[in-house]
Amino acid sequence: MLANVEAEAALLGALMQGSAEIIDLVCERLRPADFYEPVHARVYAAVLELHSGGKPVTPVLLRPRFEEDDGLRRLGGVSYLARLTADGQGMLAPRELAEQVADLAARRKMQARFTSAAGACADLSLSIDAVAAQGEVPPEATPGLNSRTYTLGQAFTAANDRIDEIAAGTTAPGVRLVGLQDWDDVTKGMRPGAYILVGGRPSMGKTALTLSVARRAAQAGHGVLYVSREMDIVELMPRIQADLLAEAGGDAGMQEVRDGALSARDKALLRGIENEVQDWPLVIIDPETFGADQINLVIRQQARQFERRGHKLELVIIDYLGLIDPPPGRVNREQEVSLISQSIKQAARSNRIPIIVLSQLSRGVEQREDKHPQLSDLRDSGTLEQDADIVIFVYRDQYYLERSEPDAADKKREKWEQDFAASKDKMEVYSAKNRQGALCRRKPWFFGRNQAVRNSDFYQREGF
């Protein structure tokens, strides 16, 4: 028999323990019709209804809905609900249980379809095409293949409505920043569902740039989640403090902030900034483990927490791709990175949130005379280029010039000094791929001492 009623019962027991996260995990994969036992299907439907209404899911709250349910009486009445939670087996593997229930449901639908097709073969009044149609498996019978369907007319109307909403100011065209137009120019706006890959060699300023993007988006009122796998919060905060301190006119750099070697004036400025940032909707997490299979779950959990605080999660930044734990059982790094990248893309699309992911580049960049990154430098997997909607590279000529300084008597010294002066405190940020518009290159300022990224017109705006 293509069913496992015990697995269904164990799964329902897990869902009725009151964990919204587990229900979120399961409801993406499973529908009430996927349950073989009709009572289980009705209980699951009631679970989803309570959950979608923001209510906790417990046997006590479900009981009034099933006191008159004849099917439940057959299984032992409303006390059956309590027995499901008392068992506790489902808490060990809710994802695996949901996968099995969905898989068996798909197989039952396929079996029914194929049985119908076998019977149709004997009906000579039917054409071959009609018989073949009997054997086609509809998309809803196959887990994971569901999609939203629009006629061209519906999609066109929705697109026109969106244009009107943007013009009226009721809908934002995407996540925009405060004070960093260069980034908006390169991305063409961070639109819902976009997967944005930011690549660069070490010490190019990727983290400083994305921290600046995070806090400037939060300043603009967008809810931002920053997931840091490379550095913990203790390491990140001096970078943010030094950036904001420089913007406020302070003197100390990141090293002084880290060492606590601040003047009384700088300390007072930081206290003032502390009051200002209290309401910025920016959350930083530094999880000890963060797997490809957790990306979607963490985003959904954080989105609920943002809502409780009165904000909406609108941007996720992950630093960085190479430190996302791969799924188990993969044979090589390229396959692992492909699956991680696909998980990121799926999370961006399903949550309708732009996700920025930092990525290291291969060492092949260092072997070229022109060290500007290109798409072929993306590390470990060609699918990164394919999956990402936007690929942005970060490059600083100053980094390489500092490491190739000739002696004072060297005949190349004069040319080096000219090049160094031209590149000092400059960063190049450019798109190598953008499904949302034309490619673009901007040259913002990067002040390494303060880990501060400033727009390319910084000195004009400051009056220099």
TORGUMAR-77848 format. One record per residue (C-alpha): residue number from 0; chain; x, y, z. Coordinates in Angstrom, 2 decimals. Each point is the difference from the previous one (the first is absolute). Example, Ala and Ser with C-alpha at 12.3 -4.5 7.8 and 13.67 -1.06 7.14 Angstrom:
BEGIN
   num   chaine         x         y         z
     0        A     12.30     -4.50      7.80
     1        A      1.37      3.44     -0.66
END
This chain:
BEGIN
   num   chaine         x         y         z
     0        A      0.00      0.00      0.00
     1        A      1.34      3.42     -0.98
     2        A     -0.64      1.61      3.39
     3        A      1.54      0.28      3.45
     4        A     -2.72      0.96      2.45
     5        A      2.43     -0.22      2.92
     6        A      2.27      2.58     -1.65
     7        A     -2.99      2.28     -0.55
     8        A     -0.96     -0.30      3.67
     9        A      3.56      0.66      1.19
    10        A      0.23      3.08     -2.23
    11        A     -3.29      1.42      1.32
    12        A      1.27     -0.57      3.52
    13        A      3.07      2.10     -0.78
    14        A     -2.13      2.77     -1.51
    15        A     -2.21      0.17      3.08
    16        A      2.93      0.72      2.31
    17        A     -0.49      3.73     -0.68
    18        A      3.15      0.64     -2.07
    19        A     -0.74      2.50     -2.79
    20        A      3.40     -0.73     -1.55
    21        A     -0.81     -3.69     -0.49
    22        A     -3.36      0.85     -1.57
    23        A      1.71      2.47     -2.35
    24        A      2.44     -2.72     -0.97
    25        A     -2.71     -2.53     -0.76
    26        A     -2.71      2.12     -1.61
    27        A      2.26      0.93     -2.93
    28        A      0.16     -3.69     -0.93
    29        A     -3.32     -1.50      1.05
    30        A     -3.70      0.55     -0.67
    31        A     -3.00     -1.52      1.84
    32        A     -0.84     -2.13     -3.02
    33        A      3.38     -1.72      0.32
    34        A     -1.14     -1.88      3.13
    35        A     -1.33     -3.51     -0.56
    36        A     -2.13     -0.08      3.17
    37        A     -2.94      2.46     -0.46
    38        A      0.01      0.93      3.69
    39        A      3.67      0.89     -0.22
    40        A     -0.73      2.17     -3.04
    41        A     -2.68      1.91      1.95
    42        A      2.24      0.41      3.04
    43        A      2.82      1.31     -2.19
    44        A     -2.35      2.46     -1.71
    45        A     -1.08      1.27      3.44
    46        A      3.67      0.34      1.03
    47        A      0.71      2.15     -3.05
    48        A     -3.07      2.14      0.66
    49        A      1.01      0.71      3.61
    50        A      3.61      0.66     -1.02
    51        A     -0.91      2.39     -2.82
    52        A     -2.14      1.94      2.49
    53        A      3.01      0.46      2.26
    54        A     -1.36     -2.29      2.71
    55        A      1.98     -2.72      1.80
    56        A     -0.75     -3.54     -1.11
    57        A     -0.84     -2.34      2.91
    58        A     -2.42     -2.90      0.57
    59        A     -1.98      2.20      2.39
    60        A     -0.69      2.62     -2.69
    61        A     -0.75     -2.66     -2.62
    62        A     -2.38     -1.98      2.21
    63        A     -3.19      2.07     -0.58
    64        A      0.34     -0.51     -3.76
    65        A     -0.07     -3.79      0.29
    66        A     -2.39     -0.82      2.85
    67        A     -2.68     -0.96     -2.54
    68        A      2.36     -1.58     -2.55
    69        A     -1.20     -3.57     -0.66
    70        A      3.31     -0.98     -1.53
    71        A      1.91      1.09      3.08
    72        A     -2.40     -1.97      2.20
    73        A      1.06     -3.08     -1.95
    74        A      3.61      0.71      1.01
    75        A     -0.85      0.56      3.65
    76        A     -1.61      3.44      0.16
    77        A      1.60      3.33      0.90
    78        A      2.40     -1.75      2.38
    79        A      1.70     -1.30     -3.17
    80        A      1.37      3.53     -0.57
    81        A      1.68      0.02      3.40
    82        A      1.45     -3.47     -0.60
    83        A      1.65      1.22     -3.18
    84        A      1.96      2.68      1.84
    85        A      0.81     -2.32      2.91
    86        A      1.75     -2.42     -2.32
    87        A      2.66      2.57     -0.98
    88        A      1.52     -2.10     -2.79
    89        A     -0.70      2.62     -2.65
    90        A      2.13      2.62      1.76
    91        A      3.10     -1.94     -0.98
    92        A     -0.41      0.31     -3.76
    93        A     -2.95      2.17     -1.14
    94        A      1.64      0.84     -3.33
    95        A      0.61     -3.65     -0.84
    96        A     -3.54     -0.96      1.02
    97        A     -1.45      2.75     -2.19
    98        A      2.16     -1.11     -2.91
    99        A     -1.23     -3.58      0.33
   100        A     -3.67      0.98      0.27
   101        A      0.33      2.23     -3.08
   102        A      1.92     -2.65     -1.93
   103        A     -2.59     -2.69      0.71
   104        A     -2.82      2.37     -0.96
   105        A      1.70      0.69     -3.34
   106        A      0.43     -3.71     -0.61
   107        A     -3.70     -0.67      0.72
   108        A     -1.03      2.66     -2.50
   109        A      2.37     -1.38     -2.61
   110        A     -1.23     -3.54      0.62
   111        A     -3.61      1.11     -0.43
   112        A      0.89      1.82     -3.21
   113        A      1.91     -2.93     -1.45
   114        A     -2.79     -2.43      0.95
   115        A     -2.46      2.23     -1.82
   116        A      2.28      0.05     -3.03
   117        A      0.29     -3.80      0.05
   118        A     -3.78     -0.29     -0.07
   119        A     -0.23      2.54     -2.81
   120        A      2.30     -2.12     -2.15
   121        A     -2.76     -2.64     -0.28
   122        A     -2.57      2.57     -1.13
   123        A      0.37     -0.02     -3.79
   124        A     -2.43      2.89     -0.32
   125        A      2.68      2.32      1.40
   126        A      2.71      1.46     -2.20
   127        A      3.66     -0.59      0.79
   128        A      0.33      3.65      1.06
   129        A     -2.91     -0.39      2.42
   130        A      1.58     -3.12      1.49
   131        A      3.34      1.81      0.37
   132        A     -1.75      2.89      1.75
   133        A     -1.34     -2.46      2.57
   134        A      3.55     -0.88      0.95
   135        A      1.36      3.53      0.31
   136        A      0.85      0.93      3.57
   137        A     -1.40      3.43      0.89
   138        A      2.44      2.45      1.67
   139        A     -2.00      0.00      3.24
   140        A      0.70     -3.72      0.36
   141        A      3.74      0.59      0.20
   142        A      1.36      1.71      3.13
   143        A      2.19      2.99     -0.68
   144        A     -1.35      0.68     -3.50
   145        A     -2.82      2.34      1.01
   146        A      0.14      3.48     -1.46
   147        A     -2.13      3.08     -0.28
   148        A     -1.77      0.26     -3.32
   149        A     -0.94      3.24     -1.75
   150        A     -1.54      0.78     -3.35
   151        A      1.86      2.67     -1.95
   152        A     -2.92      2.35      0.57
   153        A      0.09     -0.51      3.78
   154        A      3.77      0.47      0.14
   155        A     -0.17      3.13     -2.18
   156        A     -2.73      1.54      2.16
   157        A      1.98     -0.74      3.16
   158        A      3.14      1.55     -1.54
   159        A     -1.89      3.15     -0.99
   160        A     -1.53      0.24      3.49
   161        A      3.46     -0.24      1.49
   162        A      1.22      2.90     -2.15
   163        A     -2.90      2.10      1.27
   164        A      0.71     -1.02      3.61
   165        A      3.67      0.93     -0.31
   166        A     -0.90      3.37     -1.52
   167        A     -2.52      0.62      2.80
   168        A      2.58     -0.93      2.64
   169        A     -2.07     -2.88      1.40
   170        A      2.50     -2.63     -1.18
   171        A      3.78      0.32      0.09
   172        A      1.88     -1.03     -3.20
   173        A      2.45     -1.89      2.19
   174        A      2.25      0.44      3.02
   175        A      1.81      3.34     -0.22
   176        A      2.77      1.45      2.13
   177        A      0.65      3.23      1.85
   178        A      3.12      1.77     -1.27
   179        A      1.48     -2.65     -2.33
   180        A     -1.45      0.65     -3.44
   181        A      2.92     -1.84     -1.62
   182        A     -1.36     -3.31      1.31
   183        A     -3.51      0.76     -1.23
   184        A      1.46      0.87     -3.43
   185        A      1.89     -3.28     -0.25
   186        A     -2.88     -2.22      1.20
   187        A     -2.78      2.04     -1.67
   188        A     -1.82     -0.44      3.31
   189        A     -0.14     -3.16      2.08
   190        A     -3.31     -1.49     -1.08
   191        A     -1.98     -2.69      1.86
   192        A      1.26     -3.49     -0.77
   193        A      3.37      1.12     -1.41
   194        A      3.10     -2.11      0.70
   195        A      2.96      2.38      0.08
   196        A      3.52     -1.42      0.10
   197        A      2.84      2.28      1.15
   198        A      3.43     -1.36     -0.85
   199        A      3.52      1.15      0.69
   200        A      3.39     -1.14      1.20
   201        A      0.82      0.32      3.73
   202        A      0.54      3.54      1.35
   203        A     -1.88      1.66     -2.86
   204        A     -2.61      1.42      2.40
   205        A     -2.94     -2.34     -0.66
   206        A     -1.06     -0.18      3.64
   207        A      0.36      3.77      0.48
   208        A     -2.10      0.59     -3.11
   209        A     -2.79     -2.37      0.98
   210        A     -0.06      1.25      3.60
   211        A     -0.41      3.49     -1.46
   212        A     -2.82     -1.28     -2.23
   213        A     -1.65     -1.66      3.02
   214        A      0.00      3.02      2.28
   215        A     -0.95      2.44     -2.78
   216        A     -2.95     -2.18     -1.00
   217        A     -1.06     -0.11      3.65
   218        A      0.33      3.79      0.19
   219        A     -2.42      0.17     -2.91
   220        A     -2.49     -2.08      2.02
   221        A      0.57     -3.40     -1.62
   222        A      0.25     -3.00      2.31
   223        A      3.43     -1.61     -0.47
   224        A      1.40     -3.34      1.20
   225        A      3.81     -0.32     -0.09
   226        A      1.23     -3.59      0.38
   227        A      3.70     -0.06      0.84
   228        A      1.85     -3.30     -0.17
   229        A      3.47      1.52     -0.40
   230        A      0.03      2.27      3.06
   231        A     -1.97      0.04      3.22
   232        A     -1.84      3.05      1.29
   233        A      2.96      1.08      2.15
   234        A      2.20      0.27     -3.11
   235        A     -2.67      1.66     -2.14
   236        A     -1.07      2.77      2.34
   237        A      3.28      2.02     -0.03
   238        A     -0.34      0.19     -3.79
   239        A     -3.53      1.38      0.23
   240        A      0.93      2.34      2.85
   241        A      3.04      1.38     -1.84
   242        A     -2.06      0.59     -3.15
   243        A     -2.77      1.85      1.81
   244        A      2.49      1.88      2.18
   245        A      1.80      1.30     -3.10
   246        A     -3.33      1.07     -1.48
   247        A     -0.75      1.92      3.21
   248        A      3.35      1.84     -0.18
   249        A      1.95     -2.12      2.47
   250        A      3.76     -0.52     -0.09
   251        A      0.51     -3.62      1.05
   252        A      0.41     -2.83     -2.47
   253        A     -0.96     -3.66      0.30
   254        A      3.18     -0.93      1.88
   255        A     -0.56      2.71      2.64
   256        A     -3.62     -1.08      0.38
   257        A      1.06     -3.62      0.37
   258        A      2.64      0.92      2.61
   259        A     -2.27      2.41      1.85
   260        A      2.54      2.82     -0.56
   261        A     -2.57      2.75     -0.56
   262        A     -0.06      3.67      0.88
   263        A     -2.79      1.33      2.18
   264        A     -1.47      1.67     -3.09
   265        A     -0.07     -3.26     -1.97
   266        A     -1.57     -1.84      2.93
   267        A     -2.73      2.64      0.18
   268        A     -0.57     -0.28     -3.76
   269        A     -0.37     -3.78      0.27
   270        A     -2.56      0.37      2.79
   271        A     -1.98      2.37     -2.20
   272        A      0.18     -2.48     -2.89
   273        A     -1.14     -2.73      2.39
   274        A     -3.23      1.88      0.61
   275        A     -0.49      0.62     -3.72
   276        A      0.35     -3.64     -1.10
   277        A     -2.38     -1.48      2.58
   278        A     -2.91      0.13     -2.44
   279        A      1.87     -1.18     -3.10
   280        A     -1.48     -3.37     -1.10
   281        A      3.35     -1.76     -0.41
   282        A      0.59     -3.42      1.60
   283        A      3.40     -1.73      0.01
   284        A      0.35     -3.70      0.75
   285        A      3.23     -2.02      0.16
   286        A     -1.20     -3.63      0.13
   287        A      2.49     -2.72      0.89
   288        A     -1.55     -2.19     -2.68
   289        A     -1.89      1.16     -3.08
   290        A     -0.85     -2.59     -2.61
   291        A     -1.45      0.26     -3.46
   292        A     -3.14     -1.70      1.30
   293        A     -0.37      2.65      2.72
   294        A      0.05      3.12     -2.18
   295        A     -3.71      0.08     -0.73
   296        A     -0.94     -0.96      3.56
   297        A      2.18      2.71      1.59
   298        A     -1.43      2.64     -2.34
   299        A     -3.57     -1.00      0.87
   300        A      0.77      0.00      3.73
   301        A      1.62      3.41     -0.17
   302        A     -2.82      1.39     -2.16
   303        A     -2.48     -0.87      2.74
   304        A      2.19      1.67      2.62
   305        A      0.25      3.14     -2.15
   306        A     -3.80      0.07     -0.24
   307        A     -0.32     -0.25      3.77
   308        A      2.22      3.07      0.30
   309        A     -2.13      1.89     -2.53
   310        A      2.36     -0.31     -2.97
   311        A      0.19     -2.01     -3.21
   312        A      3.04     -2.05     -0.98
   313        A      0.97      1.27     -3.46
   314        A      3.69     -0.86     -0.45
   315        A      2.27     -2.88      1.03
   316        A      3.81      0.09     -0.19
   317        A      2.13     -3.14      0.51
   318        A      3.76      0.26      0.62
   319        A      1.07     -2.26     -1.60
   320        A     -0.97     -2.84     -2.36
   321        A      3.11     -2.09      0.66
   322        A     -0.92     -0.35      3.68
   323        A     -3.56     -1.24     -0.55
   324        A     -0.08     -3.64      1.07
   325        A     -0.71     -2.25     -2.99
   326        A     -2.62     -2.77     -0.07
   327        A      1.37     -3.38      1.11
   328        A      1.00     -2.75     -2.35
   329        A      1.39      2.03     -2.89
   330        A      3.07     -1.22     -1.83
   331        A      1.82      3.20     -0.96
   332        A      0.17      3.70      0.78
   333        A     -1.46      1.09     -3.32
   334        A     -3.14     -2.04      0.66
   335        A     -0.22      1.39      3.54
   336        A      0.26      3.61     -1.18
   337        A     -2.61     -0.63     -2.70
   338        A     -2.49     -1.26      2.58
   339        A      0.76      2.89      2.37
   340        A     -0.48      2.49     -2.83
   341        A     -3.30     -1.60     -1.00
   342        A     -1.18      0.17      3.62
   343        A      0.77      3.72      0.11
   344        A     -1.85      0.64     -3.24
   345        A     -3.03     -1.99      1.17
   346        A     -0.07      1.89      3.31
   347        A      0.16      3.37     -1.77
   348        A     -2.85     -0.91     -2.34
   349        A     -2.28     -1.72      2.51
   350        A      0.35      2.79      2.58
   351        A     -0.06      2.82     -2.59
   352        A      3.08      1.54      1.64
   353        A      3.27      1.04     -1.65
   354        A      2.93     -1.99      1.37
   355        A      3.58      1.28     -0.26
   356        A      2.65     -2.70      0.37
   357        A      3.72      0.66      0.22
   358        A      2.35     -2.34     -1.85
   359        A      3.74     -0.46     -0.23
   360        A      1.68     -0.20     -3.40
   361        A      2.51     -2.52     -1.27
   362        A      3.71      0.72      0.27
   363        A      0.20      0.14     -3.78
   364        A     -0.64      3.74      0.29
   365        A      3.46      0.45      1.52
   366        A      1.70     -1.54     -3.03
   367        A     -1.27      2.62     -2.43
   368        A      1.53      3.37     -0.66
   369        A     -3.49      1.57      0.09
   370        A     -1.39     -1.21      3.29
   371        A     -3.53      1.30     -0.46
   372        A     -2.31     -2.96      0.73
   373        A     -2.13     -1.55     -2.70
   374        A     -2.75     -2.62     -0.01
   375        A      2.38     -2.88     -0.63
   376        A      1.69      0.80      3.35
   377        A     -3.03     -1.06      2.05
   378        A      1.24     -2.69      2.31
   379        A     -0.93     -3.71      0.01
   380        A     -3.00      0.02     -2.32
   381        A     -1.16      1.40     -3.31
   382        A     -3.59     -0.22      1.22
   383        A      0.57      3.11      2.14
   384        A      0.07      2.09     -3.15
   385        A     -3.06     -1.81     -1.32
   386        A     -2.07      0.23      3.19
   387        A      0.74      3.58      1.02
   388        A     -2.20      2.77     -1.37
   389        A      2.73      2.57      0.59
   390        A      3.74     -0.59      0.31
   391        A      1.99      2.89      1.47
   392        A      3.77      0.16      0.38
   393        A      1.97      2.09      2.49
   394        A      3.54      1.06     -0.89
   395        A      2.64      2.34      1.42
   396        A      3.16      0.81     -1.98
   397        A      1.51      1.49      3.15
   398        A      0.16     -3.44      1.62
   399        A      2.35     -1.32     -2.70
   400        A      2.04      3.21     -0.30
   401        A      0.70     -0.01      3.74
   402        A      1.53     -3.45     -0.42
   403        A      2.14      0.89     -3.00
   404        A      1.58      3.26      1.18
   405        A      3.40      0.47     -1.71
   406        A      3.06      1.42      1.77
   407        A      0.51      3.76     -0.01
   408        A      2.85     -0.30     -2.53
   409        A     -1.93     -2.30     -2.33
   410        A     -0.77      1.55     -3.38
   411        A     -3.56     -1.31      0.31
   412        A     -0.55      2.01      3.19
   413        A     -1.41      3.11     -1.69
   414        A     -2.58     -1.99     -1.98
   415        A     -0.91     -1.96      3.13
   416        A     -0.57      3.21      1.98
   417        A     -2.29      1.33     -2.73
   418        A     -1.99     -3.21     -0.08
   419        A     -0.19     -0.14      3.78
   420        A     -1.24      3.59      0.26
   421        A     -2.70     -0.75     -2.60
   422        A     -1.19     -3.13      1.81
   423        A      0.33      1.15      3.63
   424        A     -3.20     -0.58      1.97
   425        A     -1.85     -1.08     -3.14
   426        A     -2.13     -3.11     -0.43
   427        A     -1.49     -1.32     -3.22
   428        A     -3.43     -1.58      0.19
   429        A     -1.32     -1.35     -3.29
   430        A     -2.57     -2.45     -1.30
   431        A      1.10     -2.82     -2.28
   432        A     -3.54     -1.35     -0.34
   433        A     -3.36      1.61      0.67
   434        A     -3.31     -1.46     -1.08
   435        A     -1.68      3.21      1.16
   436        A      1.83      2.44     -2.26
   437        A      3.18      1.15     -1.68
   438        A      3.43     -0.60      1.48
   439        A      1.40      2.85      2.05
   440        A      3.28      1.01      1.68
   441        A      0.40      2.50      2.83
   442        A      3.03      1.12      2.03
   443        A     -1.01      0.79      3.57
   444        A      2.49      1.04      2.65
   445        A      1.30     -2.57      2.47
   446        A      1.73      1.23      3.14
   447        A      1.55     -3.14      1.42
   448        A      0.93      1.52      3.36
   449        A     -3.68      0.57      0.67
   450        A     -1.37     -2.92     -2.06
   451        A     -2.14      2.69     -1.60
   452        A     -1.43     -0.05     -3.53
   453        A     -1.13      3.36     -1.34
   454        A     -1.72      0.96     -3.24
   455        A      2.17      1.05     -2.96
   456        A     -1.17      3.63      0.38
   457        A      1.01      0.06      3.69
   458        A      2.52      2.82     -0.26
   459        A     -2.28      2.15     -2.17
   460        A     -2.82     -0.36      2.52
   461        A      2.35      0.72      2.90
   462        A      1.12      3.23     -1.67
   463        A      3.60     -0.98     -0.83
END
